[in-house]
């Protein structure tokens, strides 16, 4: 059973002023694509730390806030004047990137992926019948009956 989560643009909370300004400029990327690219970025850092990853676009629960902060930052950075990247949003982005770097360096533990074992698929589980060799010393050879 998978234990990672999939995030969308609906998970991001924006201020009313941010929403109003972004609706007026028609950004090139919507919130969903910004969250998707942030998820891929986080998955790269997780995989770089030697962790097993689940199927895309899922991320570990420990990276949820990081993905949302990076996705929000990338979305708001599309505003031409740059006024929506406030010091608070910049601090959130910097903290998220620092956390992902710690994961890549294995300084922070994350929930490991639940990936099914594929080692016994496609007939590799011993479906080929094996016969004992006649010269196998561990088998007992029946004795020959005496001649009458």
CORLIN-V193578 format. One line per field, one symbol per residue. ss: DSSP state (A for helix, B for strand, O for the rest). Layout:
ss=???
This chain:
ss=OOOOBOOOAAAOOOOAAAAAAAAAAOOOOOAAAAAAAAAAAAAAAAAAOOOOOOOOOOBOAAAAAAAAAAAAAAAAOOOOOOOOOOAAAAAAAAAAAAAAAAAAOOOOOOOOOOOOOOOOOOOOOOOOOOOOOOOOOOOOOOOOOOOO
